[in-house]
Amino acid sequence: MNKYVFSQSEHGVKSINGTVHHECSATPLNLEPYRGIMRKRVIAAETPQRSVQVLGQDNQPVFVPGASNSMPTTGFSDFIQSKKQKIDNKEKATRMPRNELMDVLFAAFEKYPYWSFKGILEHTKQPSQYLKEVLQEICILNKRGPYASNYQLKPEFKQRPSQAELDSEAQAAKDDEGSNASSGDEDEEEMETINV
């Protein structure tokens, strides 16, 4: 099978220049000069042709961490500060008695009718699992609507009188006893009539 060598002139005319009778392939020896040439080719291919330069105010170059390959890098640990702070053993939340926690929660729900779990957790400073147990007893978790993922008191606990109301009622009862004691002449009890 013969192979032909073609050429094309400047005017687009194609012509046969010759015929190939024998085919051969040459492989270079694996010598040090050849390796150096190939290493340079690989390095040239890996280097980017364009580089990004960050400009600050007054068109002065600004150093951006990780943007320069010429600077030795020690990793991002030097540049980025961790946001998590370690909690000391002294600051860990300790459980308060259940009834005290419920009083704190009722006072919080008197202040605001809807609370997120994160807000209640910060307000009460209680362990999250313990707080979830108590909240399941006294609250409803809204799953959709404008107050989604917020807790609100169950209807049976909404009618609970506040501590201020209880104090005012106790004060009124003391005042009534004091006024009755001063009049003191009549110790009559009012009786209710019941018809059978």
Contact map, one row per residue, 1 for C-alpha under 8 A:
1110000000000000000000000000000000000000000000000000000000000000000000000000000000000000000000000000000000000000000000000000000000000000000000000000000000000000000000000000000000000000000000000000
1111000000000000001110000000000000000000000000000000000000000000000000000000000000000000000000000000000000000000000000000000000000000000000000000000000000000000000000000000000000000000000000000000
1111100000000000001110000000000000000000000000000000000000000000000000000000000000000000000000000000000000000000000000000000000000000000000000000000000000000000000000000000000000000000000000000000
0111110000000001111100000000000000000000000000000000000000000000000000000000000000000000000000000000000000000000000000000000000000000000000000000000000000000000000000000000000000000000000000000000
0011111000000001111100000000000000000000000000000000000000000000000000000000000000000000000000000000000000000000000000000000000000000000000000000000000000000000000000000000000000000000000000000000
0001111100000111110000000000000000000000000000000000000000000000000000000000000000000000000000000000000000000000000000000000000000000000000000000000000000000000000000000000000000000000000000000000
0000111110000111100000000000000000000000000000000000000000000000000000000000000000000000000000000000000000000000000000000000000000000000000000000000000000000000000000000000000000000000000000000000
0000011111111110000000000000000000000000000000000000000000000000000000000000000000000000000000000000000000000000000000000000000000000000000000000000000000000000000000000000000000000000000000000000
0000001111111100000000000000000000000000000000000000000000000000000000000000000000000000000000000000000000000000000000000000000000000000000000000000000000000000000000000000000000000000000000000000
0000000111111000000000000000000000000000000000000000000000000000000000000000000000000000000000000000000000000000000000000000000000000000000000000000000000000000000000000000000000000000000000000000
0000000111111000000000000000000000000000000000000000000000000000000000000000000000000000000000000000000000000000000000000000000000000000000000000000000000000000000000000000000000000000000000000000
0000000111111100000000000000000000000000000000000000000000000000000000000000000000000000000000000000000000000000000000000000000000000000000000000000000000000000000000000000000000000000000000000000
0000000111111110000000000000000000000000000000000000000000000000000000000000000000000000000000000000000000000000000000000000000000000000000000000000000000000000000000000000000000000000000000000000
0000011110011111000000000000000000000000000000000000000000000000000000000000000000000000000000000000000000000000000000000000000000000000000000000000000000000000000000000000000000000000000000000000
0000011100001111100000000000000000000000000000000000000000000000000000000000000000000000000000000000000000000000000000000000000000000000000000000000000000000000000000000000000000000000000000000000
0001111000000111110000000000000000000000000000000000000000000000000000000000000000000000000000000000000000000000000000000000000000000000000000000000000000000000000000000000000000000000000000000000
0001111000000011111000000000000000000000000000000000000000000000000000000000000000000000000000000000000000000000000000000000000000000000000000000000000000000000000000000000000000000000000000000000
0001110000000001111100000000000000000000000000000000000000000000000000000000000000000000000000000000000000000000000000000000000000000000000000000000000000000000000000000000000000000000000000000000
0111100000000000111110000000000000000000000000000000000000000000000000000000000000000000000000000000000000000000000000000000000000000000000000000000000000000000000000000000000000000000000000000000
0111100000000000011111100000000000000000000000000000000000000000000000000000000000000000000000000000000000000000000000000000000000000000000000000000000000000000000000000000000000000000000000000000
0110000000000000001111100000000000000000000000000000000000000000000000000000000000000000000000000000000000000000000000000000000000000000000000000000000000000000000000000000000000000000000000000000
0000000000000000000111110000000000000000000000000000000000000000000000000000000000000000000000000000000000000000000000000000000000000000000000000000000000000000000000000000000000000000000000000000
0000000000000000000111111000000000000000000000000000000000000000000000000000000000000000000000000000000000000000000000000000000000000000000000000000000000000000000000000000000000000000000000000000
0000000000000000000001111100000000000000000000000000000000000000000000000000000000000000000000000000000000000000000000000000000000000000000000000000000000000000000000000000000000000000000000000000
0000000000000000000000111110000000000000000000000000000000000000000000000000000000000000000000000000000000000000000000000000000000000000000000000000000000000000000000000000000000000000000000000000
0000000000000000000000011111000000000000000000000000000000000000000000000000000000000000000000000000000000000000000000000000000000000000000000000000000000000000000000000000000000000000000000000000
0000000000000000000000001111100000000000000000000000000000000000000000000000000000000000000000000000000000000000000000000000000000000000000000000000000000000000000000000000000000000000000000000000
0000000000000000000000000111110001000000000000000000000000000000000000000000000000000000000000000000000000000000000000000000000000000000000000000000000000000000000000000000000000000000000000000000
0000000000000000000000000011111001000000000000000000000000000000000000000000000000000000000000000000000000000000000000000000000000000000000000000000000000000000000000000000000000000000000000000000
0000000000000000000000000001111101100000000000000000000000000000000000000000000000000000000000000000000000000000000000000000000000000000000000000000000000000000000000000000000000000000000000000000
0000000000000000000000000000111111100000000000000000000000000000000000000000000000000000000000000000000000000000000000000000000000000000000000000000000000000000000000000000000000000000000000000000
0000000000000000000000000000011111110000000000000000000000000000000000000000000000000000000000000000000000000000000000000000000000000000000000000000000000000000000000000000000000000000000000000000
0000000000000000000000000000001111111000000000000000000000000000000000000000000000000000000000000000000000000000000000000000000000000000000000000000000000000000000000000000000000000000000000000000
0000000000000000000000000001111111111100000000000000000000000000000000000000000000000000000000000000000000000000000000000000000000000000000000000000000000000000000000000000000000000000000000000000
0000000000000000000000000000011111111110000000000000000000000000000000000000000000000000000000000000000000000000000000000000000000000000000000000000000000000000000000000000000000000000000000000000
0000000000000000000000000000000111111111000000000000000000000000000000000000000000000000000000000000000000000000000000000000000000000000000000000000000000000000000000000000000000000000000000000000
0000000000000000000000000000000011111111100000000000000000000000000000000000000000000000000000000000000000000000000000000000000000000000000000000000000000000000000000000000000000000000000000000000
0000000000000000000000000000000001111111110000000000000000000000000000000000000000000000000000000000000000000000000000000000000000000000000000000000000000000000000000000000000000000000000000000000
0000000000000000000000000000000000111111111000000000000000000000000000000000000000000000000000000000000000000000000000000000000000000000000000000000000000000000000000000000000000000000000000000000
0000000000000000000000000000000000011111111100000000000000000000000000000000000000000000000000000000000000000000000000000000000000000000000000000000000000000000000000000000000000000000000000000000
0000000000000000000000000000000000001111111110000000000000000000000000000000000000000000000000000000000000000000000000000000000000000000000000000000000000000000000000000000000000000000000000000000
0000000000000000000000000000000000000111111111000000000000000000000000000000000000000000000000000000000000000000000000000000000000000000000000000000000000000000000000000000000000000000000000000000
0000000000000000000000000000000000000011111111100000000000000000000000000000000000000000000000000000000000000000000000000000000000000000000000000000000000000000000000000000000000000000000000000000
0000000000000000000000000000000000000001111111100000000000000000000000000000000000000000000000000000000000000000000000000000000000000000000000000000000000000000000000000000000000000000000000000000
0000000000000000000000000000000000000000111111110000000000000000000000000000000000000000000000000000000000000000000000000000000000000000000000000000000000000000000000000000000000000000000000000000
0000000000000000000000000000000000000000011111110000000000000000000000000000000000000000000000000000000000000000000000000000000000000000000000000000000000000000000000000000000000000000000000000000
0000000000000000000000000000000000000000001111111000000000000000000000000000000000000000000000000000000000000000000000000000000000000000000000000000000000000000000000000000000000000000000000000000
0000000000000000000000000000000000000000000011111110000000000000000000000000000000000000000000000000000000000000000000000000000000000000000000000000000000000000000000000000000000000000000000000000
0000000000000000000000000000000000000000000000111110000000000000000000000000000000000000000000000000000000000000000000000000000000000000000000000000000000000000000000000000000000000000000000000000
0000000000000000000000000000000000000000000000011111000000000000000000000000000000000000000000000000000000000000000000000000000000000000000000000000000000000000000000000000000000000000000000000000
0000000000000000000000000000000000000000000000011111100000000000000000000000000000000000000000000000000000000000000000000000000000000000000000000000000000000000000000000000000000000000000000000000
0000000000000000000000000000000000000000000000000111110000000000001000000000000000000000000000000000000000000000000000000000000000000000000000000000000000000000000000000000000000000000000000000000
0000000000000000000000000000000000000000000000000011111000001000000000000000000000000000000000000000000000000000000000000000000000000000000000000000000000000000000000000000000000000000000000000000
0000000000000000000000000000000000000000000000000001111100001111000000000000000000000000000000000000000000000000000000000000000000000000000000000000000000000000000000000000000000000000000000000000
0000000000000000000000000000000000000000000000000000111110111100000000000000000000000000000000000000000000000000000000000000000000000000000000000000000000000000000000000000000000000000000000000000
0000000000000000000000000000000000000000000000000000011111111100000000000000000000000000000000000000000000000000000000000000000000000000000000000000000000000000000000000000000000000000000000000000
0000000000000000000000000000000000000000000000000000001111110000000000000000000000000000000000000000000000000000000000000000000000000000000000000000000000000000000000000000000000000000000000000000
0000000000000000000000000000000000000000000000000000000111110000000000000000000000000000000000000000000000000000000000000000000000000000000000000000000000000000000000000000000000000000000000000000
0000000000000000000000000000000000000000000000000000001111111000000000000000000000000000000000000000000000000000000000000000000000000000000000000000000000000000000000000000000000000000000000000000
0000000000000000000000000000000000000000000000000000001111111100000000000000000000000000000000000000000000000000000000000000000000000000000000000000000000000000000000000000000000000000000000000000
0000000000000000000000000000000000000000000000000000111100111110000000000000000000000000000000000000000000000000000000000000000000000000000000000000000000000000000000000000000000000000000000000000
0000000000000000000000000000000000000000000000000000011100011111000000000000000000000000000000000000000000000000000000000000000000000000000000000000000000000000000000000000000000000000000000000000
0000000000000000000000000000000000000000000000000000010000001111101000000000000000000000000000000000000000000000000000000000000000000000000000000000000000000000000000000000000000000000000000000000
0000000000000000000000000000000000000000000000000000010000000111111100000000000000000000000000000000000000000000000000000000000000000000000000000000000000000000000000000000000000000000000000000000
0000000000000000000000000000000000000000000000000000000000000011111100000001001000000000000000000000000000000000000000000000000000000000000000000000000000000000000000000000000000000000000000000000
0000000000000000000000000000000000000000000000000000000000000001111110001000000000000000000000000000000000000000000000000000000000000000000000000000000000000000000000000000000000000000000000000000
0000000000000000000000000000000000000000000000000001000000000011111110000000000000000000000000000000000000000000000000000000000000000000000000000000000000000000000000000000000000000000000000000000
0000000000000000000000000000000000000000000000000000000000000001111111100000000000000000000000000000000000000000000000000000000000000000000000000000000000000000000000000000000000000000000000000000
0000000000000000000000000000000000000000000000000000000000000000011111110000000000000000000000000000000000000000000000000000000000000000000000000000000000000000000000000000000000000000000000000000
0000000000000000000000000000000000000000000000000000000000000000000111110000000000000000000000000000000000000000000000000000000000000000000000000000000000000000000000000000000000000000000000000000
0000000000000000000000000000000000000000000000000000000000000000000111111000000000000000000000000000000000000000000000000000000000000000000000000000000000000000000000000000000000000000000000000000
0000000000000000000000000000000000000000000000000000000000000000000011111100000000000000000000000000000000000000000000000000000000000000000000000000000000000000000000000000000000000000000000000000
0000000000000000000000000000000000000000000000000000000000000000010000111110000000000000000000000000000000000000000000000000000000000000000000000000000000000000000000000000000000000000000000000000
0000000000000000000000000000000000000000000000000000000000000000000000011111110000000000000000000000000000000000000000000000000000000000000000000000000000000000000000000000000000000000000000000000
0000000000000000000000000000000000000000000000000000000000000000000000001111110000000000000000000000000000000000000000000000000000000000000000000000000000000000000000000000000000000000000000000000
0000000000000000000000000000000000000000000000000000000000000000100000000111111100000000000000000000000000000000000000000000000000000000000000000000000000000000000000000000000000000000000000000000
0000000000000000000000000000000000000000000000000000000000000000000000000111111110000000000000000000000000000000000000000000000000000000000000000000000000000000000000000000000000000000000000000000
0000000000000000000000000000000000000000000000000000000000000000000000000111111110000000000000000000000000000000000000000000000000000000000000000000000000000000000000000000000000000000000000000000
0000000000000000000000000000000000000000000000000000000000000000100000000001111110000000000000000000000000000000000000000000000000000000000000000000000000000000000000000000000000000000000000000000
0000000000000000000000000000000000000000000000000000000000000000000000000001111111000000000000000000000000000000000000000000000000000000000000000000000000000000000000000000000000000000000000000000
0000000000000000000000000000000000000000000000000000000000000000000000000000111111100000000000000000000000000000000000000000000000000000000000000000000000000000000000000000000000000000000000000000
0000000000000000000000000000000000000000000000000000000000000000000000000000000111111000000000000000000000000000000000000000000000000000000000000000000000000000000000000000000000000000000000000000
0000000000000000000000000000000000000000000000000000000000000000000000000000000011111000000000000000000000000000000000000000000000000000000000000000000000000000000000000000000000000000000000000000
0000000000000000000000000000000000000000000000000000000000000000000000000000000001111100000000000000000000000000000000000000000000000000000000000000000000000000000000000000000000000000000000000000
0000000000000000000000000000000000000000000000000000000000000000000000000000000001111110000000000000000000000000000000000000000000000000000000000000000000000000000000000000000000000000000000000000
0000000000000000000000000000000000000000000000000000000000000000000000000000000000011111000000000000000000000000000000000000000000000000000000000000000000000000000000000000000000000000000000000000
0000000000000000000000000000000000000000000000000000000000000000000000000000000000001111101100000000000000000000000000000000000000000000000000000000000000000000000000000000000000000000000000000000
0000000000000000000000000000000000000000000000000000000000000000000000000000000000000111111100000000000000000000000000000000000000000000000000000000000000000000000000000000000000000000000000000000
0000000000000000000000000000000000000000000000000000000000000000000000000000000000000011111100000000000000000000000000000000000000000000000000000000000000000000000000000000000000000000000000000000
0000000000000000000000000000000000000000000000000000000000000000000000000000000000000001111100000000000000000000000000000000000000000000000000000000000000000000000000000000000000000000000000000000
0000000000000000000000000000000000000000000000000000000000000000000000000000000000000011111110000000000000000000000000000000000000000000000000000000000000000000000000000000000000000000000000000000
0000000000000000000000000000000000000000000000000000000000000000000000000000000000000011111111000000000000000000000000000000000000000000000000000000000000000000000000000000000000000000000000000000
0000000000000000000000000000000000000000000000000000000000000000000000000000000000000000001111100000000000000000000000000000111000000000000000000000000000000000000000000000000000000000000000000000
0000000000000000000000000000000000000000000000000000000000000000000000000000000000000000000111110000000000000000000000000000111000000000000000000000000000000000000000000000000000000000000000000000
0000000000000000000000000000000000000000000000000000000000000000000000000000000000000000000011111000000000000000000000000000011001000000000000000000000000000000000000000000000000000000000000000000
0000000000000000000000000000000000000000000000000000000000000000000000000000000000000000000001111101100000000000000000000000010000000000000000000000000000000000000000000000000000000000000000000000
0000000000000000000000000000000000000000000000000000000000000000000000000000000000000000000000111111100000000000000000000000000000000000000000000000000000000000000000000000000000000000000000000000
0000000000000000000000000000000000000000000000000000000000000000000000000000000000000000000000011111110000000000000000000000000000000100000000000000000000000000000000000000000000000000000000000000
0000000000000000000000000000000000000000000000000000000000000000000000000000000000000000000000001111111000000000000000000000000000000000000000000000000000000000000000000000000000000000000000000000
0000000000000000000000000000000000000000000000000000000000000000000000000000000000000000000000011111111100000000000000000000000000000000000000000000000000000000000000000000000000000000000000000000
0000000000000000000000000000000000000000000000000000000000000000000000000000000000000000000000011111111110000000000000000001000000000000000000000000000000000000000000000000000000000000000000000000
0000000000000000000000000000000000000000000000000000000000000000000000000000000000000000000000000111111111000000000000000000000000000100000000000000000000000000000000000000000000000000000000000000
0000000000000000000000000000000000000000000000000000000000000000000000000000000000000000000000000011111111100000000000000000000000000000000000000000000000000000000000000000000000000000000000000000
0000000000000000000000000000000000000000000000000000000000000000000000000000000000000000000000000001111111110000000000000001000000000000000000000000000000000000000000000000000000000000000000000000
0000000000000000000000000000000000000000000000000000000000000000000000000000000000000000000000000000111111111000000000010001000000000000000000000000000000000000000000000000000000000000000000000000
0000000000000000000000000000000000000000000000000000000000000000000000000000000000000000000000000000011111111100000000000000000000000000000000000000000000000000000000000000000000000000000000000000
0000000000000000000000000000000000000000000000000000000000000000000000000000000000000000000000000000001111111110000000000000000000000000000000000000000000000000010000000000000000000000000000000000
0000000000000000000000000000000000000000000000000000000000000000000000000000000000000000000000000000000111111111000000000000000000000000000000000000000000000000000000000000000000000000000000000000
0000000000000000000000000000000000000000000000000000000000000000000000000000000000000000000000000000000011111111111000000000000000000000000000000000000110000000000000000000000000000000000000000000
0000000000000000000000000000000000000000000000000000000000000000000000000000000000000000000000000000000001111111100000000000000000000000000000000000000000000000010000000000000000000000000000000000
0000000000000000000000000000000000000000000000000000000000000000000000000000000000000000000000000000000000111111100000000000000000000000000000000000000000000000000000000000000000000000000000000000
0000000000000000000000000000000000000000000000000000000000000000000000000000000000000000000000000000000000011111111000000000000000000000000000000000000000000000000000000000000000000000000000000000
0000000000000000000000000000000000000000000000000000000000000000000000000000000000000000000000000000000000001111111000000000000000000000000000000000000110000000000000000000000000000000000000000000
0000000000000000000000000000000000000000000000000000000000000000000000000000000000000000000000000000000000001001111100000000000000000000000000000010011100000000000000000000000000000000000000000000
0000000000000000000000000000000000000000000000000000000000000000000000000000000000000000000000000000000000001001111110110000000000000000000000000000011100000000000000000000000000000000000000000000
0000000000000000000000000000000000000000000000000000000000000000000000000000000000000000000000000000000000000000011111110000000000000000000000000000111000000000000000000000000000000000000000000000
0000000000000000000000000000000000000000000000000000000000000000000000000000000000000000000000000000000000000000001111111000000000000000000000000000111000000000000000000000000000000000000000000000
0000000000000000000000000000000000000000000000000000000000000000000000000000000000000000000000000000000000000000000111111100000000000000000000000000000000000000000000000000000000000000000000000000
0000000000000000000000000000000000000000000000000000000000000000000000000000000000000000000000000000000000000000001111111110000000000000000000000000000000000000000000000000000000000000000000000000
0000000000000000000000000000000000000000000000000000000000000000000000000000000000000000000000000000000010000000001111111111000000000000000000000000000000000000000000000000000000000000000000000000
0000000000000000000000000000000000000000000000000000000000000000000000000000000000000000000000000000000000000000000011111111111100100000000000000000000000000000000000000000000000000000000000000000
0000000000000000000000000000000000000000000000000000000000000000000000000000000000000000000000000000000000000000000001111111110000000000000000000000000000000000000000000000000000000000000000000000
0000000000000000000000000000000000000000000000000000000000000000000000000000000000000000000000000000000000000000000000111111100000000000000000000000000000000000000000000000000000000000000000000000
0000000000000000000000000000000000000000000000000000000000000000000000000000000000000000000000000000100110000000000000011111110000000000000000000000000000000000000000000000000000000000000000000000
0000000000000000000000000000000000000000000000000000000000000000000000000000000000000000000011000000000000000000000000001111111000000000000000000000000000000000000000000000000000000000000000000000
0000000000000000000000000000000000000000000000000000000000000000000000000000000000000000000011110000000000000000000000001101111101100000000000000000000000000000000000000000000000000000000000000000
0000000000000000000000000000000000000000000000000000000000000000000000000000000000000000000011100000000000000000000000001000111111100000000000000000000000000000000000000000000000000000000000000000
0000000000000000000000000000000000000000000000000000000000000000000000000000000000000000000000000000000000000000000000001000011111110000000000000000000000000000000000000000000000000000000000000000
0000000000000000000000000000000000000000000000000000000000000000000000000000000000000000000000000000000000000000000000000000001111111000000000000000000000000000000000000000000000000000000000000000
0000000000000000000000000000000000000000000000000000000000000000000000000000000000000000000000100000000000000000000000000000011111111100000000000000000000000000000000000000000000000000000000000000
0000000000000000000000000000000000000000000000000000000000000000000000000000000000000000000000000000000000000000000000001000011111111110000000000000000000000000000000000000000000000000000000000000
0000000000000000000000000000000000000000000000000000000000000000000000000000000000000000000000000000000000000000000000000000000111111111000000000000000000000000000000000000000000000000000000000000
0000000000000000000000000000000000000000000000000000000000000000000000000000000000000000000000000000000000000000000000000000000011111111100000000000000000000000000000000000000000000000000000000000
0000000000000000000000000000000000000000000000000000000000000000000000000000000000000000000000000100010000000000000000000000000001111111110000000000000000000000000000000000000000000000000000000000
0000000000000000000000000000000000000000000000000000000000000000000000000000000000000000000000000000000000000000000000000000000000111111111100000000000000000000000000000000000000000000000000000000
0000000000000000000000000000000000000000000000000000000000000000000000000000000000000000000000000000000000000000000000000000000000011111111100000000000000000000000000000000000000000000000000000000
0000000000000000000000000000000000000000000000000000000000000000000000000000000000000000000000000000000000000000000000000000000000001111111000000000000000000000000000000000000000000000000000000000
0000000000000000000000000000000000000000000000000000000000000000000000000000000000000000000000000000000000000000000000000000000000000111111100000000000011001000000000000000000000000000000000000000
0000000000000000000000000000000000000000000000000000000000000000000000000000000000000000000000000000000000000000000000000000000000000011111110000000001111000000000000000000000000000000000000000000
0000000000000000000000000000000000000000000000000000000000000000000000000000000000000000000000000000000000000000000000000000000000000011011111000000001111000000000000000000000000000000000000000000
0000000000000000000000000000000000000000000000000000000000000000000000000000000000000000000000000000000000000000000000000000000000000000001111100001111100000000000000000000000000000000000000000000
0000000000000000000000000000000000000000000000000000000000000000000000000000000000000000000000000000000000000000000000000000000000000000000111111011111100000000000000000000000000000000000000000000
0000000000000000000000000000000000000000000000000000000000000000000000000000000000000000000000000000000000000000000000000000000000000000000011111011110000000000000000000000000000000000000000000000
0000000000000000000000000000000000000000000000000000000000000000000000000000000000000000000000000000000000000000000000000000000000000000000001111111100000000000000000000000000000000000000000000000
0000000000000000000000000000000000000000000000000000000000000000000000000000000000000000000000000000000000000000000000000000000000000000000001111111000000000000000000000000000000000000000000000000
0000000000000000000000000000000000000000000000000000000000000000000000000000000000000000000000000000000000000000000000000000000000000000000000011111000000000000000000000000000000000000000000000000
0000000000000000000000000000000000000000000000000000000000000000000000000000000000000000000000000000000000000000010000000000000000000000000001111111110000000000000000000000000000000000000000000000
0000000000000000000000000000000000000000000000000000000000000000000000000000000000000000000000000000000000000000000000000000000000000000000011111111110000000000000000000000000000000000000000000000
0000000000000000000000000000000000000000000000000000000000000000000000000000000000000000000000000000000000000000000110000000000000000000000011110011111000000000000000000000000000000000000000000000
0000000000000000000000000000000000000000000000000000000000000000000000000000000000000000000000000000000000000000011110000000000000000000000011100011111100000000000000000000000000000000000000000000
0000000000000000000000000000000000000000000000000000000000000000000000000000000000000000000000000000000000000000011110000000000000000000001111000000111110000000000000000000000000000000000000000000
0000000000000000000000000000000000000000000000000000000000000000000000000000000000000000000000000000000000001000111000000000000000000000001111000000011111000000000000000000000000000000000000000000
0000000000000000000000000000000000000000000000000000000000000000000000000000000000000000000000000000000000001000100000000000000000000000011100000000001111101100000000000000000000000000000000000000
0000000000000000000000000000000000000000000000000000000000000000000000000000000000000000000000000000000000000000000000000000000000000000011100000000000111111100000000000000000000000000000000000000
0000000000000000000000000000000000000000000000000000000000000000000000000000000000000000000000000000000000000000000000000000000000000000000000000000000011111110000000000000000000000000000000000000
0000000000000000000000000000000000000000000000000000000000000000000000000000000000000000000000000000000000000000000000000000000000000000000000000000000001111111000000000000000000000000000000000000
0000000000000000000000000000000000000000000000000000000000000000000000000000000000000000000000000000000000000000000000000000000000000000010000000000000011111111000000000000000000000000000000000000
0000000000000000000000000000000000000000000000000000000000000000000000000000000000000000000000000000000000000000000000000000000000000000000000000000000011111111000000000000000000000000000000000000
0000000000000000000000000000000000000000000000000000000000000000000000000000000000000000000000000000000000000000000000000000000000000000000000000000000000111111100000000000000000000000000000000000
0000000000000000000000000000000000000000000000000000000000000000000000000000000000000000000000000000000000000000000000000000000000000000000000000000000000011111110000000000000000000000000000000000
0000000000000000000000000000000000000000000000000000000000000000000000000000000000000000000000000000000000000000000000000000000000000000000000000000000000000011111011000000000000000000000000000000
0000000000000000000000000000000000000000000000000000000000000000000000000000000000000000000000000000000000100100000000000000000000000000000000000000000000000001111111000000000000000000000000000000
0000000000000000000000000000000000000000000000000000000000000000000000000000000000000000000000000000000000000000000000000000000000000000000000000000000000000000111111100000000000000000000000000000
0000000000000000000000000000000000000000000000000000000000000000000000000000000000000000000000000000000000000000000000000000000000000000000000000000000000000000011111110000000000000000000000000000
0000000000000000000000000000000000000000000000000000000000000000000000000000000000000000000000000000000000000000000000000000000000000000000000000000000000000000111111111000000000000000000000000000
0000000000000000000000000000000000000000000000000000000000000000000000000000000000000000000000000000000000000000000000000000000000000000000000000000000000000000111111111100000000000000000000000000
0000000000000000000000000000000000000000000000000000000000000000000000000000000000000000000000000000000000000000000000000000000000000000000000000000000000000000001111111110000000000000000000000000
0000000000000000000000000000000000000000000000000000000000000000000000000000000000000000000000000000000000000000000000000000000000000000000000000000000000000000000111111111000000000000000000000000
0000000000000000000000000000000000000000000000000000000000000000000000000000000000000000000000000000000000000000000000000000000000000000000000000000000000000000000011111111100000000000000000000000
0000000000000000000000000000000000000000000000000000000000000000000000000000000000000000000000000000000000000000000000000000000000000000000000000000000000000000000001111111110000000000000000000000
0000000000000000000000000000000000000000000000000000000000000000000000000000000000000000000000000000000000000000000000000000000000000000000000000000000000000000000000111111111000000000000000000000
0000000000000000000000000000000000000000000000000000000000000000000000000000000000000000000000000000000000000000000000000000000000000000000000000000000000000000000000011111111100000000000000000000
0000000000000000000000000000000000000000000000000000000000000000000000000000000000000000000000000000000000000000000000000000000000000000000000000000000000000000000000001111111110000000000000000000
0000000000000000000000000000000000000000000000000000000000000000000000000000000000000000000000000000000000000000000000000000000000000000000000000000000000000000000000000111111111000000000000000000
0000000000000000000000000000000000000000000000000000000000000000000000000000000000000000000000000000000000000000000000000000000000000000000000000000000000000000000000000011111111100000000000000000
0000000000000000000000000000000000000000000000000000000000000000000000000000000000000000000000000000000000000000000000000000000000000000000000000000000000000000000000000001111111110000000000000000
0000000000000000000000000000000000000000000000000000000000000000000000000000000000000000000000000000000000000000000000000000000000000000000000000000000000000000000000000000111111111000000000000000
0000000000000000000000000000000000000000000000000000000000000000000000000000000000000000000000000000000000000000000000000000000000000000000000000000000000000000000000000000011111111100000000000000
0000000000000000000000000000000000000000000000000000000000000000000000000000000000000000000000000000000000000000000000000000000000000000000000000000000000000000000000000000001111111110000000000000
0000000000000000000000000000000000000000000000000000000000000000000000000000000000000000000000000000000000000000000000000000000000000000000000000000000000000000000000000000000111111111000000000000
0000000000000000000000000000000000000000000000000000000000000000000000000000000000000000000000000000000000000000000000000000000000000000000000000000000000000000000000000000000011111111000000000000
0000000000000000000000000000000000000000000000000000000000000000000000000000000000000000000000000000000000000000000000000000000000000000000000000000000000000000000000000000000001111111000000000000
0000000000000000000000000000000000000000000000000000000000000000000000000000000000000000000000000000000000000000000000000000000000000000000000000000000000000000000000000000000000111111110000000000
0000000000000000000000000000000000000000000000000000000000000000000000000000000000000000000000000000000000000000000000000000000000000000000000000000000000000000000000000000000000011111111000000000
0000000000000000000000000000000000000000000000000000000000000000000000000000000000000000000000000000000000000000000000000000000000000000000000000000000000000000000000000000000000000011111000000000
0000000000000000000000000000000000000000000000000000000000000000000000000000000000000000000000000000000000000000000000000000000000000000000000000000000000000000000000000000000000000011111100000000
0000000000000000000000000000000000000000000000000000000000000000000000000000000000000000000000000000000000000000000000000000000000000000000000000000000000000000000000000000000000000001111110000000
0000000000000000000000000000000000000000000000000000000000000000000000000000000000000000000000000000000000000000000000000000000000000000000000000000000000000000000000000000000000000000011111000000
0000000000000000000000000000000000000000000000000000000000000000000000000000000000000000000000000000000000000000000000000000000000000000000000000000000000000000000000000000000000000000001111100000
0000000000000000000000000000000000000000000000000000000000000000000000000000000000000000000000000000000000000000000000000000000000000000000000000000000000000000000000000000000000000000000111110000
0000000000000000000000000000000000000000000000000000000000000000000000000000000000000000000000000000000000000000000000000000000000000000000000000000000000000000000000000000000000000000000011111000
0000000000000000000000000000000000000000000000000000000000000000000000000000000000000000000000000000000000000000000000000000000000000000000000000000000000000000000000000000000000000000000001111100
0000000000000000000000000000000000000000000000000000000000000000000000000000000000000000000000000000000000000000000000000000000000000000000000000000000000000000000000000000000000000000000000111110
0000000000000000000000000000000000000000000000000000000000000000000000000000000000000000000000000000000000000000000000000000000000000000000000000000000000000000000000000000000000000000000000011111
0000000000000000000000000000000000000000000000000000000000000000000000000000000000000000000000000000000000000000000000000000000000000000000000000000000000000000000000000000000000000000000000001111
0000000000000000000000000000000000000000000000000000000000000000000000000000000000000000000000000000000000000000000000000000000000000000000000000000000000000000000000000000000000000000000000000111
